[in-house]
Amino acid sequence: MANDQLSRKNKYRHKRLKRFSFILLGTGLPLIIGLGIIFYIDFHSKELPASNDNQSYNKPPIKQETSITISAAGDFTIGTDESFGYSGSFVEEADNNGYSYFVKGVKDIFLKDDFTTVNLETTLTTSTKKAQKKFRFKGDPSYAEILQLGGIEAVNLANNHIHDYSETGYKDTLSVLKKHQIGYFGYEHRYVTTIKGIKIGALGYEGWYDTPEIRSQIEKDIKLLRDQGVQIVLVHYHWGVERQYVPTESQKSLARFTVDAGADLILGHHPHVIQGIEEYEGKFIVYSLGNFMFGGNRNPSDKDTFVFQQTFHFTDDNLTTEKNITVIPFSISSVSDRNNYQPVPLNGGDADRVMEKIIHSSQQINGTGWTVYNNNGR
């Protein structure tokens, strides 16, 4: 009897197990497969880190590329010597045409770059106390607006005309530049600005002679800029001999020393004519940019000039060795029979002629290797 009951229970259990097996096969199998897939994905997903916007896995860091284009032009005498008289003077042109007239040919260049610097070879003052010298230049303080309209960010003061109206005229000029938010440098003044996160510094000197004293000052000033985190150092020199197309030995030795001391670009003026360009230790030396917007002469025989542009390239805030320059031939006047103080870029044969003049002077310095970096195709 007991055996019969046990047999019936075993048959009942067998039927239940059989029914459960059909359930697994009919409806439970997909569930098992699904659980298996989930387990597989979960297991393998643990082999990879979770996504995080602040982290990068197995990817090289993205390098930050920055470029800064700097333009430079020569002597800006936005004014005149009162002994010249009114007719044909810078003052007459300003009165008749307004201030935007003077920058018509340059603003498209200077407003599109990152930083523009020129040599301010005049005072901006109403003072009447003149220095005892042959030529004394001054312009109305409102003429500083011309610099603004032209897209000029900073000017060099270290030259032989900034004190033409003594200390009063000099201080007036500084005040006027500050009022119009034009930076300045030269002598005891150092200029530092930040563009696109890159610090630019500018220095200016009267470099008539290569002496131990000026060399010591240059080294000191460049170090001060570097200690402030300046990444591009510009140095302006007022130097050389008037109307001489080839720089003196003193100019060359002082320029090369300045590069060795840490300058990135040397910009020269004073001869009133253009001189050559040199590449030295991977840096450029522009010995004379010549006149540019020059109220100091109503009709100079040589009206040729140029704008020098250099684009500096940075990778992760480090200056690279890539070199790009653009030499843009100009005339100081938009008419040929006189100086109307409206510099304009040259085209065609005139541009070629000015470029050949720069190259000819460069061949008498240290060759023309720099021309391979010139982007204007001349």
C-alpha positions as CSV (number, residue, x, y, z in Angstrom):
1,M,0.0,0.0,0.0
2,A,2.7,2.3,1.0
3,N,4.6,1.5,-2.2
4,D,1.6,2.3,-4.3
5,Q,1.3,5.7,-2.6
6,L,5.0,6.4,-3.2
7,S,4.6,5.5,-6.8
8,R,1.7,7.8,-7.2
9,K,3.6,10.7,-5.7
10,N,6.6,10.1,-7.9
11,K,4.3,10.1,-11.0
12,Y,2.8,13.3,-9.8
13,R,6.2,14.9,-9.3
14,H,7.3,13.7,-12.7
15,K,4.3,15.3,-14.3
16,R,4.9,18.7,-12.5
17,L,8.6,18.6,-13.6
18,K,7.6,17.8,-17.1
19,R,5.0,20.6,-17.1
20,F,7.7,23.1,-15.7
21,S,10.0,22.0,-18.5
22,F,7.5,22.9,-21.1
23,I,6.9,26.2,-19.4
24,L,10.7,26.9,-19.6
25,L,10.8,25.9,-23.2
26,G,7.7,27.8,-24.1
27,T,7.9,31.1,-22.1
28,G,10.9,31.0,-19.8
29,L,13.6,30.4,-22.4
30,P,13.4,33.9,-23.9
31,L,13.7,35.2,-20.3
32,I,16.8,33.2,-19.7
33,I,18.4,34.3,-22.9
34,G,17.5,37.9,-22.1
35,L,19.1,37.7,-18.7
36,G,22.2,36.2,-20.3
37,I,22.5,39.0,-22.7
38,I,22.1,41.6,-19.9
39,F,24.7,39.8,-17.9
40,Y,27.1,39.8,-20.9
41,I,26.7,43.5,-21.6
42,D,27.0,44.4,-17.9
43,F,30.1,42.3,-17.5
44,H,31.9,43.7,-20.5
45,S,30.8,47.3,-19.9
46,K,32.8,47.2,-16.7
47,E,35.9,46.8,-18.8
48,L,35.5,50.4,-20.1
49,P,35.4,53.6,-18.0
50,A,32.2,55.6,-17.8
51,S,31.9,58.6,-20.1
52,N,33.1,61.8,-18.5
53,D,33.5,65.1,-20.3
54,N,36.4,66.1,-18.0
55,Q,38.5,63.0,-18.9
56,S,40.0,61.7,-22.1
57,Y,40.9,58.0,-22.5
58,N,43.3,56.7,-25.2
59,K,43.1,60.1,-27.0
60,P,46.0,62.6,-27.5
61,P,45.4,66.0,-25.8
62,I,44.1,68.7,-28.2
63,K,46.7,71.3,-28.8
64,Q,45.7,75.0,-28.7
65,E,46.9,76.9,-31.7
66,T,47.0,80.7,-31.6
67,S,48.4,83.3,-34.1
68,I,49.1,87.0,-33.6
69,T,49.6,89.3,-36.5
70,I,51.6,92.5,-35.8
71,S,52.0,95.4,-38.2
72,A,54.6,98.2,-38.1
73,A,55.1,101.4,-39.9
74,G,57.6,104.2,-39.7
75,D,57.5,107.9,-38.8
76,F,54.1,109.4,-37.9
77,T,54.5,113.2,-37.8
78,I,50.8,114.1,-37.4
79,G,51.5,117.8,-37.3
80,T,54.1,120.2,-38.7
81,D,56.8,122.8,-38.0
82,E,55.1,126.1,-37.6
83,S,57.8,127.8,-39.7
84,F,56.6,125.8,-42.8
85,G,53.5,128.0,-43.1
86,Y,49.9,126.9,-43.5
87,S,49.6,126.3,-47.2
88,G,50.3,122.6,-48.1
89,S,50.8,121.7,-44.5
90,F,49.4,118.7,-42.5
91,V,47.2,121.2,-40.6
92,E,45.6,122.5,-43.8
93,E,44.8,118.9,-45.0
94,A,43.3,118.2,-41.6
95,D,41.2,121.3,-41.7
96,N,39.9,120.7,-45.2
97,N,39.4,116.9,-45.2
98,G,38.9,115.8,-41.6
99,Y,40.9,113.1,-39.7
100,S,39.6,110.0,-41.4
101,Y,41.1,111.3,-44.7
102,F,44.7,110.4,-43.5
103,V,44.0,106.8,-42.7
104,K,41.9,105.9,-45.8
105,G,44.7,103.8,-47.3
106,V,45.8,102.1,-44.1
107,K,42.8,101.3,-42.0
108,D,41.9,98.1,-43.9
109,I,45.3,96.7,-43.0
110,F,45.7,98.0,-39.5
111,L,42.2,97.3,-38.3
112,K,42.4,93.7,-39.5
113,D,45.6,92.7,-37.7
114,D,46.0,92.1,-34.0
115,F,48.4,94.8,-33.0
116,T,49.8,97.9,-34.9
117,T,52.7,100.0,-33.8
118,V,54.4,103.1,-35.3
119,N,57.0,105.8,-34.4
120,L,55.3,109.0,-33.2
121,E,57.7,111.6,-34.3
122,T,55.9,114.7,-33.0
123,T,54.4,116.3,-29.9
124,L,50.7,116.6,-29.4
125,T,50.4,119.8,-27.4
126,T,49.3,123.5,-27.4
127,S,52.5,124.6,-25.7
128,T,54.5,127.4,-27.3
129,K,57.8,126.8,-25.5
130,K,60.1,125.4,-28.3
131,A,63.3,123.5,-28.0
132,Q,66.4,125.2,-29.5
133,K,66.8,123.2,-32.7
134,K,66.2,123.5,-36.5
135,F,62.9,121.6,-36.8
136,R,60.2,121.5,-34.0
137,F,57.1,119.4,-34.7
138,K,53.8,119.5,-33.0
139,G,50.2,118.7,-33.7
140,D,46.9,119.6,-32.1
141,P,46.1,117.2,-29.3
142,S,42.9,116.2,-31.1
143,Y,45.1,114.6,-33.8
144,A,45.5,111.6,-31.6
145,E,42.1,110.6,-33.0
146,I,43.9,109.8,-36.3
147,L,45.8,107.1,-34.5
148,Q,42.5,105.6,-33.2
149,L,40.8,105.8,-36.6
150,G,43.8,104.1,-38.2
151,G,43.8,101.1,-35.8
152,I,47.1,101.9,-34.1
153,E,47.4,100.4,-30.7
154,A,50.7,101.8,-29.4
155,V,53.5,104.2,-30.4
156,N,57.2,104.6,-29.9
157,L,58.3,107.8,-28.1
158,A,62.0,107.3,-28.2
159,N,63.1,109.7,-31.0
160,N,64.6,113.1,-31.6
161,H,61.3,115.1,-31.9
162,I,59.3,113.9,-28.9
163,H,60.8,116.8,-26.8
164,D,60.5,119.5,-29.4
165,Y,58.3,121.5,-27.1
166,S,60.3,120.7,-24.0
167,E,59.1,118.8,-21.0
168,T,55.7,120.4,-21.1
169,G,55.1,119.2,-24.6
170,Y,56.3,115.7,-23.7
171,K,54.0,115.4,-20.7
172,D,51.1,116.8,-22.7
173,T,51.7,114.2,-25.4
174,L,51.6,111.4,-22.8
175,S,48.3,112.7,-21.4
176,V,46.7,113.0,-24.8
177,L,47.7,109.4,-25.7
178,K,46.3,108.1,-22.4
179,K,43.0,110.0,-23.0
180,H,42.7,108.4,-26.5
181,Q,43.7,105.0,-25.1
182,I,46.8,104.8,-27.3
183,G,49.6,102.8,-25.7
184,Y,53.1,104.2,-25.6
185,F,56.7,103.0,-24.9
186,G,60.2,104.3,-25.1
187,Y,62.8,105.6,-22.7
188,E,61.6,104.7,-19.2
189,H,58.2,103.5,-20.5
190,R,57.5,99.8,-21.2
191,Y,54.2,98.7,-22.8
192,V,52.5,95.4,-22.2
193,T,49.2,94.2,-23.5
194,T,47.4,90.8,-23.8
195,I,45.8,89.7,-27.1
196,K,44.2,86.3,-27.5
197,G,45.7,85.3,-24.2
198,I,49.2,86.1,-25.5
199,K,51.3,88.9,-23.7
200,I,53.0,91.4,-26.0
201,G,55.6,93.8,-24.8
202,A,57.2,96.8,-26.6
203,L,60.4,98.8,-25.9
204,G,61.9,101.9,-27.6
205,Y,65.3,103.5,-27.7
206,E,67.4,106.1,-29.4
207,G,70.1,103.8,-30.8
208,W,72.6,106.2,-32.2
209,Y,75.6,104.2,-30.8
210,D,76.2,100.7,-29.7
211,T,77.5,101.3,-26.2
212,P,77.8,99.2,-23.1
213,E,75.2,101.4,-21.4
214,I,72.5,100.8,-23.9
215,R,73.3,97.1,-24.0
216,S,72.9,96.9,-20.3
217,Q,69.6,98.7,-20.4
218,I,68.3,96.5,-23.2
219,E,69.1,93.3,-21.2
220,K,67.5,94.7,-18.1
221,D,64.3,95.8,-19.9
222,I,63.8,92.5,-21.8
223,K,64.3,90.5,-18.6
224,L,61.7,92.7,-16.9
225,L,59.2,91.9,-19.7
226,R,60.0,88.2,-19.6
227,D,59.5,88.2,-15.8
228,Q,56.0,89.6,-16.4
229,G,55.2,86.7,-18.7
230,V,55.6,88.6,-22.0
231,Q,55.7,86.1,-24.9
232,I,56.5,88.5,-27.8
233,V,59.1,91.3,-27.3
234,L,59.2,94.1,-29.8
235,V,62.0,96.6,-29.8
236,H,61.9,99.9,-31.7
237,Y,65.1,101.8,-32.5
238,H,65.4,105.4,-33.7
239,W,68.9,105.3,-35.3
240,G,71.0,105.4,-38.4
241,V,71.9,108.2,-40.8
242,E,69.3,110.3,-42.6
243,R,68.8,109.5,-46.3
244,Q,71.2,106.5,-46.1
245,Y,69.7,103.3,-47.6
246,V,72.2,100.9,-45.9
247,P,72.4,100.6,-42.1
248,T,75.6,101.4,-40.3
249,E,77.8,98.9,-38.5
250,S,76.5,100.2,-35.2
251,Q,72.9,99.6,-36.2
252,K,73.7,96.0,-37.2
253,S,75.7,95.1,-34.1
254,L,73.1,96.6,-31.8
255,A,70.3,94.9,-33.5
256,R,71.9,91.5,-33.4
257,F,72.8,92.0,-29.7
258,T,69.2,92.8,-29.0
259,V,68.0,89.6,-30.6
260,D,70.6,87.7,-28.6
261,A,69.2,89.4,-25.5
262,G,65.8,87.9,-26.2
263,A,63.9,90.3,-28.6
264,D,61.5,88.7,-31.1
265,L,61.4,91.6,-33.7
266,I,63.4,94.7,-34.3
267,L,61.8,97.8,-35.9
268,G,63.9,100.8,-37.0
269,H,63.3,104.3,-38.2
270,H,64.8,107.8,-38.5
271,P,66.7,107.8,-41.9
272,H,63.5,109.0,-43.6
273,V,64.2,106.4,-46.3
274,I,63.7,102.6,-46.3
275,Q,66.6,100.2,-45.5
276,G,66.9,96.5,-45.8
277,I,65.6,93.5,-43.7
278,E,67.7,90.8,-42.1
279,E,66.9,87.4,-40.7
280,Y,69.2,86.8,-37.8
281,E,68.9,83.7,-35.5
282,G,65.4,83.1,-36.7
283,K,64.3,86.7,-35.9
284,F,63.7,89.6,-38.2
285,I,65.5,93.0,-38.1
286,V,63.8,95.8,-40.1
287,Y,66.5,98.5,-40.2
288,S,64.4,101.4,-41.4
289,L,60.7,101.6,-42.2
290,G,61.2,105.2,-43.5
291,N,58.6,107.9,-43.3
292,F,54.9,107.0,-43.3
293,M,52.4,109.7,-42.3
294,F,54.9,112.4,-42.4
295,G,54.0,116.0,-41.8
296,G,57.6,117.0,-41.5
297,N,58.2,117.5,-45.2
298,R,55.7,118.9,-47.8
299,N,57.3,117.2,-50.7
300,P,60.2,114.8,-50.0
301,S,62.0,113.5,-53.1
302,D,61.7,109.9,-51.9
303,K,58.1,108.9,-51.0
304,D,58.7,105.2,-50.8
305,T,57.9,103.3,-47.6
306,F,56.4,100.0,-46.5
307,V,54.4,98.2,-43.8
308,F,56.0,95.2,-42.2
309,Q,53.8,92.5,-40.9
310,Q,54.7,89.3,-39.0
311,T,52.4,86.6,-37.8
312,F,53.6,84.8,-34.7
313,H,52.4,81.2,-34.1
314,F,51.8,79.6,-30.7
315,T,51.1,76.0,-29.7
316,D,49.9,75.7,-26.1
317,D,51.2,79.2,-25.3
318,N,54.7,78.3,-26.7
319,L,56.1,80.4,-29.5
320,T,56.9,78.1,-32.5
321,T,59.6,78.5,-35.1
322,E,57.1,79.0,-37.9
323,K,57.8,82.3,-39.7
324,N,55.3,84.3,-41.8
325,I,55.9,87.9,-42.9
326,T,54.2,90.3,-45.3
327,V,56.1,93.3,-46.7
328,I,53.6,95.7,-48.2
329,P,55.0,98.5,-50.4
330,F,53.5,101.9,-49.8
331,S,53.8,105.6,-50.8
332,I,53.6,108.2,-48.1
333,S,51.3,110.2,-50.4
334,S,48.4,109.3,-52.7
335,V,49.6,111.9,-55.2
336,S,53.0,112.1,-56.7
337,D,53.6,115.8,-57.1
338,R,53.5,116.6,-53.4
339,N,53.0,115.1,-50.0
340,N,49.3,115.0,-49.1
341,Y,50.0,112.9,-45.9
342,Q,47.7,110.1,-47.0
343,P,49.8,106.9,-47.3
344,V,48.5,104.4,-49.8
345,P,49.6,100.8,-50.7
346,L,51.3,100.5,-54.1
347,N,50.4,98.1,-56.9
348,G,52.0,96.7,-60.0
349,G,55.3,98.2,-61.2
350,D,55.5,100.7,-58.4
351,A,55.1,97.9,-55.8
352,D,57.8,95.8,-57.5
353,R,60.2,98.8,-57.7
354,V,59.9,99.4,-53.9
355,M,60.3,95.8,-53.2
356,E,63.5,95.7,-55.3
357,K,64.8,98.7,-53.4
358,I,64.3,96.8,-50.1
359,I,66.0,93.7,-51.5
360,H,68.9,95.7,-52.9
361,S,69.6,97.1,-49.4
362,S,69.2,93.7,-47.8
363,Q,71.8,92.2,-50.1
364,Q,74.3,94.7,-48.6
365,I,73.5,93.5,-45.1
366,N,73.2,89.8,-44.8
367,G,71.5,88.6,-47.9
368,T,67.8,88.1,-48.8
369,G,67.0,84.8,-47.2
370,W,64.1,86.4,-45.4
371,T,62.2,86.7,-48.8
372,V,61.2,83.0,-48.6
373,Y,58.9,83.9,-45.7
374,N,57.3,86.9,-47.5
375,N,53.6,86.1,-48.2
376,N,52.8,88.9,-50.7
377,G,54.4,87.0,-53.6
378,R,56.9,89.7,-54.5
